[in-house]
Amino acid sequence: MSHNQPHSQATKEMMSHNRKGKVKSAEWKAKISTALKGKKHDRVERICENCGNPFMADARQGKFCSAACSKGSRGVTKLRSKPFAKFKKVCEICGSPDNLCGDHDHKTNNPRGILCKRCNLGIGNLRDDPKLVFAAAKYLGYKDPVPSIGKVYLAGPITSLSWTDATVWRTHVASELEPLGIICYSPLRFKNYLSHLNNIADSYPEFGLSSPRGITTRDRWDAMRCDVLFVNFLGAQKVSIGTVMEIAWADSKRIPIVIAMEENNVHRHSMLVESAGYVCPTLEEAIHTTKALLINNGTK
């Protein structure tokens, strides 16, 4: 019997008779299948499009190995489609690689990107409205990042000082400047392996960043790329040759130099003072001067 021919009367009666409350065996189902289609269904091995495991499927159909995989695959086949092929297979909001789905513009129906199901649901609940998204972020305490308006390198003596003495003033200056969008660079950043020391040496060859070449390379780069060189010589007991080098590097680029230094400081030399644009007697005055150099709308 071909697929296009109607069932014979005998076949219809047999089917009707055996539908009435009887549990069909696998053998009987095979007979019915043969009677209806002319032959048993061919079975082929396929790879599940959701979990990737092999399974036996009907030759004419079957993309998923189970109902669970079929349900869990919603959105997965869309990710493999041509319109979404150009997008990276991670959520563009939270970065998660799991439970992804293709997102599209509900007005134009054009692909927008790939999101995880949670983030997709989140923006959907906010009606795809950027104003509502920003309002929700503000409600949760988010504050717009302050745009960067300049870079300041925090120069000053380190050798023979304790980690605390070398970092406390730098932390204080950064706390005053960074909320205003002024990025502060410390020569001690990423050097926490020295944090237990009470007498920091000139260099540590066993550490790349603290080797003679490592110190010179990064400190020179910082001093010559900053917008203001901030120097703290207050209370210095001996000349810091490294800091004087940094002043020379910055001056060669005509970068403004702000120095906090007392009248009788060991660093008070005519050439060094002449190279500095501003010499301040206190740390707070040096901070204020730095703000005045970088902020274009300050009044005091």
C-alpha positions as CSV (number, residue, x, y, z in Angstrom):
1,M,0.0,0.0,0.0
2,S,1.5,3.4,-1.0
3,H,1.4,6.3,1.4
4,N,-1.1,8.2,-0.7
5,Q,-3.7,5.4,-1.0
6,P,-6.6,5.3,1.6
7,H,-6.7,2.5,4.1
8,S,-8.6,-0.6,3.1
9,Q,-11.8,-1.4,4.9
10,A,-10.2,-4.4,6.6
11,T,-7.4,-2.3,8.0
12,K,-9.9,0.3,9.3
13,E,-11.9,-2.4,11.0
14,M,-8.8,-4.0,12.5
15,M,-7.7,-0.6,13.9
16,S,-11.1,0.2,15.3
17,H,-11.4,-3.2,17.0
18,N,-8.1,-3.0,18.7
19,R,-8.4,0.6,19.9
20,K,-11.2,-0.2,22.3
21,G,-9.4,-0.3,25.7
22,K,-6.6,-2.7,24.7
23,V,-2.9,-2.1,25.5
24,K,-1.0,-2.6,22.3
25,S,2.3,-4.6,22.4
26,A,5.4,-3.6,20.6
27,E,4.7,-6.4,18.1
28,W,1.2,-5.1,17.5
29,K,2.5,-1.5,17.0
30,A,4.9,-2.8,14.4
31,K,2.1,-4.6,12.6
32,I,-0.1,-1.4,12.6
33,S,2.9,0.6,11.4
34,T,3.5,-1.9,8.6
35,A,-0.2,-1.8,7.7
36,L,-0.4,2.0,7.7
37,K,2.9,2.9,6.1
38,G,3.9,-0.2,4.2
39,K,7.1,-0.9,6.2
40,K,8.7,-0.3,9.6
41,H,10.2,3.1,10.2
42,D,14.0,3.2,9.5
43,R,16.1,4.2,12.6
44,V,19.3,6.1,12.3
45,E,21.8,7.3,14.8
46,R,21.8,11.1,15.3
47,I,23.4,13.6,17.6
48,C,21.1,15.5,20.0
49,E,21.2,19.2,19.2
50,N,20.8,20.1,22.8
51,C,23.0,17.8,24.9
52,G,25.3,16.5,22.1
53,N,24.8,12.8,22.9
54,P,24.1,10.2,20.2
55,F,20.6,8.6,20.0
56,M,18.5,6.5,17.6
57,A,15.9,8.6,15.7
58,D,13.3,8.2,13.0
59,A,15.0,8.6,9.7
60,R,12.6,11.4,8.7
61,Q,12.8,13.4,11.9
62,G,14.3,13.7,15.4
63,K,16.6,16.5,16.5
64,F,16.5,15.8,20.3
65,C,17.1,12.6,22.3
66,S,14.3,13.3,24.8
67,A,11.4,15.6,25.6
68,A,13.6,17.3,28.2
69,C,16.3,18.1,25.7
70,S,13.7,19.4,23.3
71,K,12.3,21.7,25.9
72,G,15.8,22.8,27.0
73,S,16.8,23.5,23.5
74,R,14.6,26.5,23.0
75,G,16.7,29.2,21.7
76,V,19.8,27.0,21.2
77,T,19.0,26.3,17.5
78,K,18.5,30.0,17.1
79,L,22.0,30.6,18.3
80,R,23.4,28.4,15.6
81,S,21.4,30.2,12.9
82,K,23.1,32.6,10.5
83,P,21.8,35.9,12.0
84,F,23.3,35.0,15.4
85,A,26.5,33.4,14.2
86,K,28.4,36.7,14.5
87,F,27.8,37.1,18.2
88,K,30.1,35.7,20.9
89,K,28.4,32.8,22.7
90,V,28.3,34.5,26.1
91,C,25.7,36.7,27.7
92,E,26.4,40.3,26.7
93,I,25.2,41.6,30.0
94,C,26.6,39.3,32.7
95,G,29.1,37.3,30.7
96,S,27.7,33.9,31.6
97,P,28.2,31.1,29.0
98,D,25.3,29.1,30.3
99,N,21.5,29.0,29.4
100,L,21.9,31.3,26.4
101,C,19.3,32.4,24.0
102,G,19.1,34.7,21.0
103,D,17.7,38.2,21.7
104,H,16.0,40.3,19.1
105,D,14.5,43.7,18.8
106,H,10.8,43.3,19.3
107,K,10.0,46.3,17.0
108,T,12.2,45.4,14.0
109,N,12.6,41.7,14.8
110,N,16.3,42.1,14.0
111,P,18.9,40.1,16.1
112,R,20.4,42.2,18.9
113,G,22.8,39.7,20.5
114,I,23.0,36.8,22.8
115,L,21.9,36.8,26.4
116,C,21.4,34.3,29.2
117,K,17.8,33.5,30.0
118,R,17.9,35.4,33.3
119,C,19.2,38.6,31.7
120,N,16.8,38.2,28.8
121,L,13.9,37.8,31.2
122,G,15.1,40.8,33.2
123,I,15.2,43.3,30.3
124,G,11.9,41.8,29.1
125,N,10.3,42.5,32.4
126,L,11.6,46.1,32.1
127,R,9.8,46.3,28.7
128,D,13.1,46.7,26.8
129,D,13.1,50.4,28.0
130,P,16.6,51.8,28.7
131,K,15.1,54.5,31.0
132,L,13.5,51.8,33.2
133,V,16.8,49.9,33.2
134,F,18.8,52.9,34.3
135,A,16.1,53.7,36.9
136,A,16.4,50.2,38.3
137,A,20.2,50.5,38.4
138,K,19.8,53.8,40.3
139,Y,17.3,52.2,42.7
140,L,19.8,49.5,43.5
141,G,22.5,52.1,44.3
142,Y,24.5,52.2,41.1
143,K,26.3,55.4,40.4
144,D,27.6,56.5,37.1
145,P,31.4,56.1,36.9
146,V,33.2,59.4,37.0
147,P,35.0,60.0,33.7
148,S,38.8,60.2,33.9
149,I,40.1,63.7,33.6
150,G,43.8,63.0,34.2
151,K,46.6,60.8,35.5
152,V,48.8,61.5,38.5
153,Y,51.9,59.6,39.4
154,L,52.6,59.5,43.2
155,A,56.4,59.8,43.5
156,G,58.3,59.9,46.8
157,P,60.9,58.0,48.9
158,I,60.4,54.3,49.4
159,T,63.9,52.8,50.2
160,S,64.4,52.3,54.0
161,L,60.8,53.0,54.8
162,S,58.2,50.5,56.0
163,W,55.4,49.4,53.8
164,T,53.0,51.4,55.9
165,D,55.0,54.6,55.8
166,A,55.4,54.3,52.0
167,T,51.7,53.6,51.3
168,V,49.6,55.6,53.8
169,W,50.1,59.0,52.2
170,R,49.7,57.6,48.7
171,T,46.4,56.0,49.8
172,H,45.3,59.4,51.3
173,V,46.1,61.3,48.2
174,A,44.3,58.8,46.0
175,S,41.2,59.0,48.2
176,E,41.1,62.7,47.6
177,L,41.7,62.7,43.8
178,E,40.1,59.5,42.4
179,P,36.5,60.3,43.3
180,L,37.0,63.4,41.0
181,G,38.0,61.2,38.1
182,I,41.8,61.6,38.6
183,I,43.6,58.3,38.2
184,C,46.5,57.8,40.7
185,Y,49.4,55.5,39.9
186,S,51.6,54.3,42.8
187,P,55.1,52.8,42.2
188,L,54.0,50.1,44.8
189,R,51.0,48.8,43.0
190,F,51.0,45.0,42.5
191,K,53.9,44.8,45.0
192,N,52.0,43.4,48.0
193,Y,54.8,40.8,48.4
194,L,56.6,43.7,50.2
195,S,53.8,44.5,52.6
196,H,55.4,42.6,55.5
197,L,58.6,44.7,55.4
198,N,59.6,47.4,57.8
199,N,62.7,48.4,55.9
200,I,62.2,48.2,52.1
201,A,65.4,47.7,50.1
202,D,66.5,49.5,47.0
203,S,65.5,46.5,44.8
204,Y,64.6,42.8,44.9
205,P,66.0,41.0,41.8
206,E,64.0,37.9,42.5
207,F,60.8,39.9,41.7
208,G,60.4,41.2,38.1
209,L,58.6,44.4,39.1
210,S,61.1,45.1,41.9
211,S,64.2,44.3,40.0
212,P,66.5,47.2,39.0
213,R,65.3,47.0,35.4
214,G,61.7,46.4,36.4
215,I,61.6,49.5,38.7
216,T,63.3,51.7,36.2
217,T,61.1,50.6,33.3
218,R,57.7,51.1,34.9
219,D,58.6,54.2,37.0
220,R,60.1,56.0,34.0
221,W,57.0,55.1,31.9
222,D,54.7,56.4,34.7
223,A,56.6,59.6,35.2
224,M,56.6,60.4,31.5
225,R,53.0,59.5,30.7
226,C,51.2,61.2,33.7
227,D,49.5,64.5,33.5
228,V,50.9,65.7,36.9
229,L,53.8,64.4,38.8
230,F,52.9,64.5,42.5
231,V,55.9,64.3,44.8
232,N,55.9,64.0,48.6
233,F,59.3,64.8,50.2
234,L,57.8,65.8,53.6
235,G,59.9,64.4,56.5
236,A,62.5,62.9,54.2
237,Q,65.7,62.1,56.1
238,K,67.9,61.4,53.1
239,V,67.9,62.2,49.4
240,S,65.8,59.9,47.3
241,I,67.8,59.4,44.1
242,G,65.0,57.5,42.5
243,T,62.5,60.2,43.0
244,V,64.9,62.9,41.7
245,M,65.2,60.7,38.6
246,E,61.4,60.7,38.2
247,I,61.3,64.5,38.5
248,A,63.9,64.7,35.7
249,W,61.9,62.3,33.5
250,A,58.7,64.3,34.0
251,D,60.5,67.6,33.4
252,S,61.9,66.3,30.1
253,K,58.3,66.0,28.9
254,R,57.4,69.4,30.5
255,I,54.9,67.7,32.7
256,P,53.7,69.9,35.7
257,I,55.4,68.9,38.9
258,V,53.8,69.5,42.3
259,I,56.2,68.9,45.3
260,A,55.2,68.8,49.0
261,M,58.4,69.8,50.9
262,E,59.4,71.9,53.9
263,E,61.8,74.8,53.8
264,N,64.7,72.8,55.3
265,N,64.1,69.6,53.4
266,V,67.2,67.7,52.2
267,H,65.8,67.8,48.7
268,R,65.6,71.6,48.5
269,H,68.1,72.2,45.7
270,S,67.9,75.1,43.3
271,M,67.7,72.9,40.2
272,L,65.0,70.7,41.7
273,V,63.0,73.7,42.9
274,E,63.4,75.3,39.5
275,S,62.1,72.2,37.7
276,A,59.0,72.0,39.9
277,G,56.1,74.1,38.9
278,Y,54.8,74.2,42.5
279,V,56.4,73.6,45.8
280,C,53.9,73.3,48.7
281,P,54.6,73.2,52.4
282,T,51.8,70.7,53.2
283,L,50.3,67.6,51.6
284,E,46.9,69.1,51.6
285,E,48.1,72.2,49.7
286,A,49.8,69.9,47.1
287,I,46.5,68.0,46.7
288,H,44.6,71.3,46.2
289,T,47.1,72.4,43.6
290,T,46.8,69.2,41.7
291,K,43.1,69.5,41.6
292,A,43.4,73.1,40.3
293,L,45.6,71.8,37.5
294,L,43.3,69.1,36.3
295,I,39.8,70.2,37.1
296,N,38.4,72.9,34.7
297,N,35.3,73.9,36.7
298,G,36.6,74.3,40.2
299,T,35.9,77.5,42.2
300,K,38.0,76.9,45.3
